[in-house]
Every structure is written in C-alpha cells, then in structure tokens.
Amino acid sequence: MASPALTLSPAAADAARTLVRVREEVHRTIVGQDALIDRLLVGFLCQGHVLVEGVPGLAKTLTVSTLARALGLAWVRIQFTPDLLPSDLVGTEVFIPGEARFSVRKGPLFANIVLADEVNRAPAKVQSALLEAMQERQVSIGGTTFPLDRPFLVLATQNPIEQEGTYPLPEAQLDRFLLKVKVDYPTRQDERQILEMSLNGGMPVAGQVASPDDLEVAAEAVTQVAFDDALKEYCVQVVQATRRPGAYRMPELASLIGFGASPRATIALAQAARAYAFLQGRAYTTPDDVKALAHDVLRHRIVTTYEAEAEELTTDDLIDRVLDGVDVP
C-alpha cells in the first residue's frame, strides 16, 4: 500500500516533537528499552492500560516512574499481595467520632498512573475492584461513585517465574489491557552502559519536559493521523484470522487456537498502530505499524490449545503465522 503524501498540522507536529523530547528525557535515566517506552507512550495516547511482563530487575518500575516525572503526572506503586483488600485500592469510609459522621478516605487509585506490581498475586475481589477502575474510570466507596483523575492509566506488571500463590488474570480483565508488553534482558552494550552509569554515581534523574495538557493535545492530534480503508480491512482480517483461520488458508491453526481475539482487539490494533505512526512523526498509518503492534495487542487475547502447548508453540508464534497468512494491502 503506497504511503499517502500527508503531513501533520503545525500543532500536531509540535505535539509529536514534545513526545520526542519526553522519550529523550526518559533515556537520560533508562538505557535501552525503546520498545517498552514507545508502547507506554502508545498507551497514554490511546488512554489504554498496559500489562508488562518480565523478570525482576529489568527497570520496569524505574521506567514508569521516570516517564511519569517527564510528563508531570502523579503516580503510585501498589505491591499486589494475597492479603490485599479492595479498600486498600479504592479507599474506605472512616468514622469521625467527634463529628458523628463518616469521611471518605480515597485510596491510591486516585492517581494519574497506577503501577500495579505483580498484579496476578492479588485475589479475585481486588482484581474486580481494579477492573471497575480500568473500564469505568471510576470507583465506588460506601455507595458513592467517584470519578478518577484524568489521565488515568493502569500499568500492571507480571513476573513470568515464581507462579506459586498467584491468581491468573481472567480473560475479561486481560481483554481490558490495550497492550501486553514483554520486556527482555538488555543487550551486552546496554548492560555495560548501565554498569558504568552505576559506578559513576548512579542514573541521572529525569526532569519534567511536558505537562498533562501537552499529553492531552498529543492524544487529540493522533486522531488526525490518516487510516486508509484498506488498512482498516487489514486489521479486521488479522483479528478474524485468529478466530477462523481456515477462512484465511491457515487450517492448521484451527487446532492450535482455542479462542481468538475479541472485537475489542480490532479496535485496539487500529488505535495502537495509529498512535505508533504518530510517535514516528507521520500523518499516515502503514501496514508495518499494524505489524509492529500486533503481538502486543493480540498475545494476551488468544487462548492456545493443549496441542499448541504440546508443540511448545506460544501465542507469539501463532501471531507470526497469522501475519504471514493474511494478505498485506
């Protein structure tokens, strides 16, 4: 598909340059992790939550806190544990004896960025309270509903090891995450740079280079990015192929995919691809943008079968086959 000769408006181009400054400022503290930073920014632009999976020690928390500082956003880290209660997230009513009344004390969810660390270690009631906040962007305390701050994003982490005592996230909650990002170990060069920075006094602290208003302007500017009709059809076919692979000349996948992605995945794929194009400073979206975000959008929305597990095939492997089988416009 040929790229249309489109350019961003001056205001949109300025918003894109602001995000470039944010990315550069974050990199003053964070070495590497380009994919993670870009996908967190995509989450902000789409107002979608992000699930991050990686072993301990890969700077997931540091990346989130640094990004929050660069954007001037309030953030909070919540360590999810089996004894956590819903009131520990949303808040509770406290009785004031001297005034003979109840006062509402809001919980840590009332922040712009909520880092839910090891989210799969909390029981179902806590995950249900988090689900309401993620979907409705509001919480209920003592029968009263309180809207959450804007922007509001949940950036949850999962540890792929040490699964004892965890509560796997239900499919309904997984589907609420715009992206699931896998964080890998740094390269040898990046790890050497991290070591040198640590020995020379530690990582420099990032400063604020943008404001929540700048982020809102950027999110609005993303809507100006062109999305061709052929590309819309491509997104639909990619997601449809996870449900009916036989219709797309991939009958061998039928026995490997138990359940395909939902229509919410189609919306997420298009929105994320368009935001990713904007981060590259372009006013149009290409099939490469869709492919770049397809794994992050789909990997937590596809349920594999026992046969796939027996063949040691991951959802990423199946997404590769889907992308190879669907015709690119």
C-alpha positions as CSV (number, residue, x, y, z in Angstrom):
1,M,0.0,0.0,0.0
2,A,1.5,3.3,-1.0
3,S,2.0,5.9,1.7
4,P,-0.2,9.0,1.1
5,A,1.5,12.3,0.8
6,L,0.2,13.7,4.1
7,T,1.8,15.8,6.7
8,L,0.9,16.7,10.3
9,S,-0.6,20.1,11.1
10,P,1.8,22.5,12.8
11,A,0.1,21.9,16.2
12,A,0.2,18.1,15.7
13,A,3.8,18.2,14.6
14,D,4.7,20.3,17.7
15,A,2.9,17.7,19.9
16,A,4.9,14.9,18.2
17,R,8.1,16.8,18.9
18,T,7.1,17.1,22.5
19,L,6.9,13.3,22.8
20,V,10.3,13.0,21.2
21,R,11.6,15.3,24.0
22,V,9.8,13.1,26.5
23,R,11.5,10.0,25.1
24,E,14.9,11.6,25.1
25,E,14.5,12.7,28.7
26,V,13.5,9.2,29.8
27,H,16.6,7.9,28.1
28,R,18.7,10.0,30.3
29,T,17.8,7.6,33.1
30,I,16.7,4.4,31.2
31,V,19.3,2.6,29.0
32,G,17.7,0.8,26.1
33,Q,14.1,-0.4,26.5
34,D,13.0,1.5,23.4
35,A,10.1,-0.8,22.7
36,L,8.8,-0.6,26.3
37,I,9.0,3.3,26.3
38,D,7.2,3.6,22.9
39,R,4.4,1.2,24.0
40,L,3.9,3.0,27.2
41,L,3.5,6.3,25.2
42,V,1.1,4.5,22.9
43,G,-0.9,3.6,26.0
44,F,-1.0,7.2,27.0
45,L,-2.0,8.4,23.6
46,C,-4.8,5.8,23.3
47,Q,-5.8,6.1,27.0
48,G,-5.4,2.3,27.3
49,H,-3.9,0.2,30.0
50,V,-0.7,-1.7,29.6
51,L,0.4,-5.1,31.0
52,V,4.1,-5.5,31.3
53,E,5.7,-9.0,31.7
54,G,9.3,-9.5,32.6
55,V,11.6,-11.0,35.2
56,P,12.7,-8.8,38.2
57,G,15.5,-6.3,37.7
58,L,14.7,-5.1,34.2
59,A,13.8,-1.5,35.3
60,K,10.1,-1.8,34.8
61,T,9.2,0.3,37.8
62,L,12.0,2.8,37.1
63,T,10.8,3.3,33.5
64,V,7.3,4.0,34.7
65,S,8.4,6.5,37.4
66,T,10.8,8.2,35.0
67,L,8.1,8.6,32.4
68,A,5.7,9.9,35.0
69,R,8.2,12.5,36.1
70,A,8.9,13.6,32.5
71,L,5.2,14.1,31.8
72,G,4.5,15.8,35.1
73,L,2.0,13.1,36.2
74,A,1.2,11.8,39.7
75,W,2.0,8.1,40.0
76,V,1.7,5.5,42.7
77,R,3.1,2.0,43.0
78,I,0.9,-0.7,44.7
79,Q,2.5,-4.0,45.6
80,F,-0.2,-6.6,45.0
81,T,-0.2,-9.4,47.6
82,P,-2.6,-12.2,48.5
83,D,-3.8,-10.3,51.6
84,L,-4.6,-7.1,49.8
85,L,-8.2,-5.9,50.2
86,P,-10.4,-3.8,47.7
87,S,-10.4,-1.0,50.2
88,D,-6.6,-0.9,50.0
89,L,-7.0,0.2,46.4
90,V,-10.2,2.4,46.2
91,G,-10.3,3.7,49.8
92,T,-12.8,3.5,52.6
93,E,-15.2,5.4,54.9
94,V,-13.8,6.4,58.2
95,F,-16.0,7.3,61.2
96,I,-15.2,10.6,62.9
97,P,-16.5,10.3,66.5
98,G,-16.3,14.0,67.3
99,E,-18.5,14.9,64.3
100,A,-20.6,11.7,64.3
101,R,-20.2,11.2,60.6
102,F,-18.2,9.2,58.1
103,S,-15.5,10.7,56.0
104,V,-14.2,9.2,52.7
105,R,-10.5,8.5,52.5
106,K,-9.5,7.9,48.9
107,G,-7.1,5.1,48.1
108,P,-4.0,5.0,45.9
109,L,-6.1,4.5,42.7
110,F,-6.7,8.3,42.7
111,A,-3.5,9.0,40.7
112,N,-2.7,9.5,37.0
113,I,-0.6,6.4,36.8
114,V,-1.1,3.3,38.9
115,L,1.7,0.8,38.8
116,A,0.1,-2.5,39.8
117,D,3.2,-4.5,40.7
118,E,2.7,-8.3,40.3
119,V,-1.0,-7.8,39.7
120,N,-1.6,-11.6,39.5
121,R,-0.8,-12.0,43.2
122,A,-4.0,-10.4,44.3
123,P,-7.2,-12.3,44.9
124,A,-10.3,-12.0,42.7
125,K,-12.1,-9.3,44.8
126,V,-9.1,-7.0,44.4
127,Q,-8.8,-7.7,40.7
128,S,-12.6,-7.0,40.4
129,A,-12.2,-3.6,42.0
130,L,-9.3,-2.8,39.7
131,L,-11.4,-3.9,36.7
132,E,-14.1,-1.4,37.5
133,A,-11.5,1.4,37.7
134,M,-9.9,0.3,34.4
135,Q,-13.1,0.0,32.5
136,E,-15.3,2.7,34.0
137,R,-12.5,5.1,35.2
138,Q,-14.5,5.4,38.5
139,V,-14.6,3.7,41.8
140,S,-17.4,3.1,44.4
141,I,-16.8,3.9,48.1
142,G,-19.6,3.4,50.6
143,G,-22.3,3.6,47.9
144,T,-20.9,6.8,46.3
145,T,-19.2,6.8,42.9
146,F,-16.1,8.9,42.5
147,P,-14.5,9.7,39.1
148,L,-10.8,9.0,38.8
149,D,-8.3,11.6,37.7
150,R,-7.5,12.2,34.1
151,P,-5.5,10.8,32.5
152,F,-5.8,7.5,34.4
153,L,-3.7,4.5,33.3
154,V,-3.0,1.2,35.0
155,L,0.4,-0.1,34.2
156,A,0.4,-3.6,35.6
157,T,3.4,-6.0,35.9
158,Q,3.6,-9.8,35.9
159,N,6.5,-12.0,36.8
160,P,6.7,-14.9,34.4
161,I,8.5,-17.0,37.0
162,E,7.6,-17.9,40.6
163,Q,3.9,-18.7,39.8
164,E,3.2,-20.3,43.2
165,G,0.5,-18.4,45.0
166,T,-0.7,-16.4,42.1
167,Y,-4.2,-15.8,40.8
168,P,-4.1,-15.8,36.9
169,L,-6.0,-12.8,35.5
170,P,-9.3,-13.8,34.0
171,E,-9.8,-13.3,30.3
172,A,-12.3,-10.5,30.8
173,Q,-9.7,-8.5,32.7
174,L,-6.9,-9.3,30.3
175,D,-9.0,-8.0,27.4
176,R,-9.2,-4.6,29.2
177,F,-5.4,-4.1,28.6
178,L,-4.7,-2.3,25.4
179,L,-1.2,-4.0,25.2
180,K,0.8,-6.7,26.8
181,V,4.5,-5.9,26.5
182,K,7.2,-8.5,27.1
183,V,10.4,-7.0,28.5
184,D,13.6,-8.9,27.7
185,Y,17.2,-8.6,29.1
186,P,19.3,-5.7,27.9
187,T,21.9,-6.2,25.2
188,R,25.6,-6.6,26.2
189,Q,26.3,-2.9,25.2
190,D,23.3,-1.6,27.1
191,E,24.2,-3.6,30.2
192,R,27.8,-2.3,30.1
193,Q,26.4,1.3,29.9
194,I,24.1,0.6,32.9
195,L,27.1,-0.7,34.9
196,E,29.2,2.3,34.0
197,M,26.5,4.7,35.0
198,S,26.0,2.9,38.3
199,L,29.7,3.0,39.1
200,N,29.9,6.7,38.2
201,G,27.3,7.8,40.7
202,G,24.1,6.3,39.6
203,M,21.5,7.1,37.0
204,P,20.7,10.8,36.3
205,V,17.2,11.9,37.3
206,A,14.9,12.9,34.5
207,G,13.2,16.2,34.7
208,Q,9.7,17.3,33.6
209,V,9.7,18.3,29.9
210,A,5.9,18.1,29.2
211,S,2.7,18.6,31.1
212,P,-0.6,16.7,31.3
213,D,-2.1,19.3,28.9
214,D,0.6,18.5,26.4
215,L,-0.3,14.9,26.6
216,E,-4.0,15.7,26.0
217,V,-3.1,17.8,23.0
218,A,-1.0,14.9,21.6
219,A,-3.8,12.4,22.2
220,E,-6.1,14.7,20.2
221,A,-3.5,15.1,17.5
222,V,-3.4,11.3,17.0
223,T,-7.0,11.5,15.6
224,Q,-5.6,13.5,12.6
225,V,-3.4,10.5,11.5
226,A,-4.8,9.0,8.4
227,F,-6.0,5.4,8.4
228,D,-6.7,4.1,5.0
229,D,-9.8,1.9,4.3
230,A,-7.6,-0.9,3.1
231,L,-5.7,-0.8,6.4
232,K,-9.0,-1.0,8.3
233,E,-9.8,-4.1,6.4
234,Y,-6.4,-5.5,7.1
235,C,-6.9,-5.0,10.9
236,V,-10.2,-6.8,10.7
237,Q,-8.8,-9.7,8.7
238,V,-5.8,-10.2,11.1
239,V,-8.2,-10.4,14.1
240,Q,-10.7,-12.5,12.2
241,A,-7.9,-14.9,11.2
242,T,-7.3,-15.7,14.9
243,R,-11.0,-16.9,15.1
244,R,-11.5,-18.6,11.7
245,P,-8.0,-19.4,10.4
246,G,-9.4,-21.9,7.9
247,A,-11.1,-19.0,6.0
248,Y,-7.6,-17.4,5.5
249,R,-5.9,-20.5,4.1
250,M,-4.5,-21.4,7.6
251,P,-6.5,-24.5,8.6
252,E,-3.5,-25.9,10.6
253,L,-4.1,-23.1,13.2
254,A,-7.6,-24.3,14.0
255,S,-6.3,-27.0,16.3
256,L,-3.8,-24.6,17.9
257,I,-6.0,-21.6,18.8
258,G,-8.8,-22.4,21.3
259,F,-10.3,-18.9,21.3
260,G,-9.4,-16.0,19.1
261,A,-9.2,-12.3,19.8
262,S,-12.4,-10.2,20.5
263,P,-13.7,-7.2,18.5
264,R,-12.0,-5.1,21.2
265,A,-8.7,-6.3,19.8
266,T,-9.6,-4.9,16.4
267,I,-10.2,-1.5,17.8
268,A,-7.1,-1.7,19.9
269,L,-4.9,-2.8,17.0
270,A,-6.1,0.1,14.8
271,Q,-5.8,2.7,17.6
272,A,-2.3,1.5,18.7
273,A,-1.0,1.4,15.1
274,R,-2.2,4.9,14.5
275,A,-0.6,6.2,17.8
276,Y,2.6,4.4,16.9
277,A,2.7,6.1,13.5
278,F,2.2,9.4,15.3
279,L,5.2,8.7,17.5
280,Q,7.3,8.3,14.3
281,G,6.2,11.8,13.3
282,R,4.0,10.6,10.4
283,A,0.5,11.7,9.5
284,Y,-0.5,8.3,8.0
285,T,-0.5,4.7,9.2
286,T,1.1,1.8,7.3
287,P,0.8,-2.0,7.4
288,D,4.2,-2.0,9.1
289,D,2.7,0.0,12.0
290,V,0.0,-2.7,12.4
291,K,2.6,-5.5,12.3
292,A,4.8,-3.7,14.8
293,L,1.9,-3.6,17.4
294,A,0.1,-6.8,16.5
295,H,2.0,-9.0,19.0
296,D,1.5,-6.6,21.9
297,V,-2.2,-6.2,21.1
298,L,-3.0,-9.9,20.5
299,R,-0.7,-12.0,22.7
300,H,-2.9,-11.8,25.8
301,R,-6.2,-12.1,23.8
302,I,-5.5,-15.5,22.2
303,V,-6.1,-18.7,24.1
304,T,-3.9,-21.6,22.9
305,T,-5.0,-25.3,22.9
306,Y,-3.3,-28.2,24.6
307,E,-2.0,-29.3,21.2
308,A,-0.2,-25.9,20.9
309,E,1.3,-26.3,24.3
310,A,2.4,-29.8,23.5
311,E,4.2,-28.5,20.4
312,E,5.7,-25.7,22.6
313,L,4.1,-23.0,20.5
314,T,3.4,-19.6,22.1
315,T,0.8,-17.1,21.2
316,D,3.6,-15.0,19.6
317,D,4.4,-18.0,17.3
318,L,0.8,-18.2,16.3
319,I,0.6,-14.4,15.7
320,D,3.6,-14.7,13.4
321,R,1.7,-17.3,11.3
322,V,-1.4,-15.2,11.2
323,L,0.6,-12.2,9.9
324,D,2.3,-14.4,7.3
325,G,-1.1,-15.8,6.1
326,V,-3.1,-12.6,5.8
327,D,-2.6,-10.6,2.6
328,V,-1.0,-7.2,3.2
329,P,-2.7,-4.3,1.4
